[in-house]
Amino acid sequence: MLKTRRTKQKTTKHLAGIAKRAKKLRKQNVKMASADAPKKGSP
């Protein structure tokens, strides 16, 4: 029982880490996209 509980805890932690990383990357991509986008005032 302890082994399955431990595995479940590690999986949860792992998934939380992945979610955090994905969020960070999304933020980074938004910054890059806004930097690449043409400015409103430019011809």
N, C-alpha and C positions, 0 to 999 in steps of 0.2 A: 504494500500500500504506500509506503513511504517513497518508493521509487517512482510510482506513477504520479504522486503528488509533486515530487521534485521535477519531473519531466514537464508536467503541466505548468509549473511556475516558470521554468526556463523558457518554455514556448511563449508564454504570455509576455515575459520580459523581452524576448527576441522580437516579437511582433510589435511591441511598443517602440522598440528601437528603430525598426523599419519604418513605422509610421512617422516618427520624429524626423528621420532622414528624408523621407518623402516630402514632408512639410517644408523642410529647409530647402530642398531642391526646388520645390514649387515657388517659394519666395524668391530664390535666386533667379529662376527663369522669368518671373514677372519683372524683376528689375532689368534683366537683359532685354526683354521684349520692349519695355518702355523706353529703354535707351536706344534701341534700334528703330523704333517707330519715328516717322517723320514728324517734325514739329508743326504745330498748327499755323504759325506765322510764316513758315518758309514757303517760297514760291513753287 
